[in-house]
Amino acid sequence: MKVVVSRSGGFAGLRTTWEVQVDDQPDRSAWADLLAGLPWDEVSAAAPQPDRFVYRIRCAPHEVVLGEQQVFGPWQELIDRVRTVNEGR
């Protein structure tokens, strides 16, 4: 299972993408629990805000787009974990 997080927008408007293969992680059961507990179907559309980031999170069959103001709780945890794995490479 692959998780892809893309961040775009912000002041410079740059896009950054991080990804992780959950099956390759030593704590894959913790990843699976986190992914299963995310409110994938409860995300409401938010109007874009100037100079703020927009996050697109994909983990088949799910995909959500979150405004920076919507990134908290388990969404923030997921983004942080994916980034941490990528920074450790």
C-alpha positions as CSV (number, residue, x, y, z in Angstrom):
1,M,0.0,0.0,0.0
2,K,1.4,3.4,-1.0
3,V,0.6,6.8,0.6
4,V,1.3,9.9,-1.5
5,V,1.1,13.4,0.0
6,S,1.5,16.4,-2.2
7,R,1.6,20.0,-0.9
8,S,1.1,22.9,-3.2
9,G,0.5,26.6,-2.8
10,G,1.9,28.8,-0.2
11,F,3.7,32.1,-0.9
12,A,5.9,30.6,-3.6
13,G,3.3,28.3,-5.1
14,L,5.7,25.3,-5.2
15,R,4.6,21.7,-5.2
16,T,6.3,19.1,-3.0
17,T,5.5,15.4,-3.0
18,W,6.3,12.7,-0.4
19,E,5.4,9.1,-0.5
20,V,5.8,5.9,1.5
21,Q,5.4,2.2,0.9
22,V,3.5,1.2,4.0
23,D,4.4,-2.5,3.5
24,D,8.1,-1.7,3.7
25,Q,7.8,0.1,7.1
26,P,8.9,-1.8,10.3
27,D,5.7,-0.4,12.0
28,R,3.3,-1.2,9.2
29,S,0.5,-2.3,11.5
30,A,0.6,1.2,13.1
31,W,0.4,2.8,9.7
32,A,-2.5,0.5,8.8
33,D,-4.3,1.5,12.0
34,L,-3.7,5.2,11.3
35,L,-4.9,5.0,7.7
36,A,-8.0,2.9,8.6
37,G,-9.0,5.5,11.3
38,L,-8.8,8.6,9.0
39,P,-12.2,10.2,8.2
40,W,-11.8,9.8,4.5
41,D,-15.5,10.3,3.7
42,E,-16.0,13.2,6.1
43,V,-13.8,15.8,4.4
44,S,-15.8,18.8,3.2
45,A,-14.6,21.1,0.5
46,A,-12.9,24.2,1.7
47,A,-12.4,27.4,-0.2
48,P,-8.8,28.0,-1.0
49,Q,-7.1,30.7,1.0
50,P,-4.4,33.0,-0.3
51,D,-0.8,32.1,0.5
52,R,-1.9,28.9,2.3
53,F,-0.9,25.3,1.4
54,V,-3.2,22.7,-0.1
55,Y,-2.6,19.0,0.6
56,R,-3.6,16.1,-1.6
57,I,-3.4,12.8,0.1
58,R,-3.8,9.5,-1.9
59,C,-4.0,6.0,-0.5
60,A,-6.0,3.8,-2.9
61,P,-8.9,3.8,-3.1
62,H,-9.0,7.0,-1.1
63,E,-8.0,10.5,-2.1
64,V,-8.7,13.8,-0.3
65,V,-7.8,17.4,-0.8
66,L,-7.3,19.5,2.4
67,G,-6.8,23.1,2.9
68,E,-4.0,24.0,5.3
69,Q,-6.6,25.0,7.9
70,Q,-8.1,21.4,7.7
71,V,-4.8,19.7,8.5
72,F,-5.0,18.7,12.2
73,G,-5.3,15.6,14.3
74,P,-4.9,12.3,12.4
75,W,-4.3,14.2,9.1
76,Q,-1.4,16.1,10.6
77,E,0.0,12.9,12.1
78,L,-0.2,11.1,8.7
79,I,1.5,14.0,6.9
80,D,4.2,14.3,9.5
81,R,4.9,10.5,9.4
82,V,5.1,10.5,5.6
83,R,7.5,13.5,5.6
84,T,9.7,11.9,8.3
85,V,10.1,8.7,6.3
86,N,11.1,10.7,3.2
87,E,13.5,12.9,5.1
88,G,15.2,9.8,6.5
89,R,16.2,8.6,3.0
